[in-house]
Amino acid sequence: MLLYSGLTMEKDIILHNIRSAFQEINSQEDIESINRIRAEEAEYDNQNVIRAYQAAATCMKAEYVFSPVSKLKYFNKGKKKLETLIENDKSVEKVYLRLLIQLNVPRHLNYHQEINEDIVFLENHLADARIDLSYKRIMIKNLVSVADKREIRDILEQIKVENS
């Protein structure tokens, strides 16, 4: 059996693949391929994390459609699904995805209420999360890259990704 960062690769490769695909989104087709992944085929503990990536990708689909009505529809559909997943089981990756979206969406969408709470959650839990160190660094890099305020970027850059 192959190993990937201490995890069996047979089922956990699905989570690894969706993480990679999420980083490479450049089109509506990329998003649709993410949303075609069958979360139920993954390791049970990873299924809702995969669904969270799919929800975030649905939010991002708004960038690739022309109609303002369609943009809002995709954004709200993904946001609702992501919020439900977080309410049911708050985890580092789900909070990361919500924060990434909140930092990236226009202010008029009024989806910024949890930014401070999400940053504190990541400060308190990211170092202990069972996520590859290299991916934790990617998460922070992504958040910093979309944060428009210097003070938020500074705080994000100080979040520990591993325990000393």
C-alpha positions in Angstrom: 0.0 0.0 0.0 1.4 3.4 -1.0 1.8 6.1 1.6 1.3 9.9 1.3 2.3 11.8 4.3 1.5 9.0 6.6 -1.9 8.4 5.1 -3.0 5.4 3.0 -3.1 6.6 -0.6 -6.0 4.5 -1.8 -8.8 6.7 -0.4 -6.9 9.7 0.8 -5.7 10.5 -2.7 -9.1 11.9 -3.4 -8.6 14.6 -0.8 -5.1 15.2 -2.1 -6.4 15.5 -5.7 -9.2 17.9 -4.8 -6.7 20.1 -2.9 -4.5 20.2 -6.0 -7.4 20.8 -8.4 -8.7 23.6 -6.2 -5.3 25.4 -6.4 -5.4 25.2 -10.2 -8.9 26.6 -10.8 -8.8 28.8 -13.9 -12.1 28.1 -15.6 -15.7 27.0 -15.1 -14.6 23.6 -16.5 -12.1 23.2 -13.7 -14.8 23.9 -11.1 -17.2 21.4 -12.8 -14.5 18.7 -12.7 -14.0 19.4 -8.9 -17.8 19.1 -8.4 -17.9 15.8 -10.2 -15.6 14.2 -7.6 -17.6 11.7 -5.6 -16.9 12.5 -1.9 -18.4 9.3 -0.7 -15.6 7.4 -2.3 -13.1 9.1 -0.1 -12.0 8.1 3.4 -15.0 8.8 5.7 -13.3 11.5 7.7 -12.4 13.4 4.5 -15.8 13.4 2.9 -17.1 16.6 4.3 -13.8 18.4 3.7 -14.1 17.4 0.0 -17.7 18.7 0.1 -16.4 21.9 1.5 -13.9 22.3 -1.4 -16.8 21.7 -3.8 -18.9 24.3 -2.0 -16.1 26.8 -2.2 -15.6 26.0 -5.9 -19.3 26.6 -6.5 -18.9 30.1 -4.9 -16.0 30.6 -7.3 -18.1 29.7 -10.3 -19.6 33.1 -10.0 -16.3 34.5 -11.5 -16.9 32.6 -14.7 -20.5 33.3 -15.6 -21.7 36.5 -17.2 -25.2 37.0 -15.8 -25.3 38.9 -12.4 -28.2 36.7 -11.4 -26.2 33.5 -12.1 -23.2 35.0 -10.3 -25.3 35.5 -7.2 -27.0 32.1 -7.5 -23.7 30.2 -7.6 -22.2 32.3 -4.8 -25.2 31.8 -2.5 -25.5 28.1 -3.3 -21.8 27.5 -2.4 -21.9 29.7 0.6 -24.9 28.0 2.1 -23.4 24.6 1.6 -20.1 25.7 3.1 -21.8 27.3 6.1 -23.8 24.1 6.7 -20.7 22.0 6.6 -19.0 24.3 9.1 -22.0 24.3 11.4 -22.1 20.5 11.5 -18.4 20.1 12.0 -16.0 23.0 12.2 -12.5 22.1 11.0 -9.4 23.9 9.9 -9.8 23.3 6.2 -13.5 24.3 6.2 -12.7 27.5 8.0 -9.7 28.2 5.7 -12.1 27.9 2.7 -14.6 30.2 4.2 -11.9 32.7 5.1 -10.5 32.5 1.6 -13.9 33.3 0.1 -14.6 36.1 2.6 -11.3 37.8 1.9 -11.8 37.5 -1.8 -15.5 38.5 -2.4 -16.7 42.1 -3.1 -17.9 44.0 0.0 -21.4 44.4 -1.4 -22.0 40.7 -1.0 -21.9 41.2 2.8 -19.9 38.0 3.5 -17.3 39.2 5.9 -18.8 38.7 9.3 -16.6 35.7 10.3 -13.2 37.0 9.2 -11.8 37.8 12.6 -13.3 34.6 14.2 -11.9 32.5 11.4 -8.4 34.0 11.8 -8.5 33.3 15.5 -9.7 29.7 14.8 -6.7 29.2 12.4 -4.3 30.7 14.9 -5.6 28.3 17.6 -5.9 25.1 15.5 -3.7 25.2 12.3 -0.5 24.0 13.9 -2.2 20.9 15.4 -4.2 20.0 12.3 -3.5 16.7 10.6 -2.6 18.4 7.3 0.7 18.2 5.5 3.0 21.0 6.5 3.5 22.0 2.8 -0.2 22.3 2.4 -0.6 24.4 5.5 1.9 26.8 4.0 -0.1 26.9 0.8 -3.2 27.7 2.8 -1.5 30.7 4.5 0.0 31.9 1.2 -3.4 31.8 -0.4 -5.0 33.7 2.4 -2.3 36.4 2.4 -2.5 36.8 -1.4 -6.2 37.7 -1.3 -6.2 39.8 1.9 -6.6 43.4 0.9 -5.7 45.0 4.3 -2.0 45.0 5.4 -3.0 44.4 9.0 -4.8 41.1 8.0 -1.9 40.0 5.9 0.4 40.6 8.8 -1.7 38.6 11.2 -2.1 35.7 8.7 1.7 35.6 8.1 2.2 35.1 11.9 -0.1 32.1 12.1 2.0 29.0 13.2 1.7 26.1 10.8 3.5 23.7 13.1 4.3 23.4 16.8 7.8 24.2 17.9 
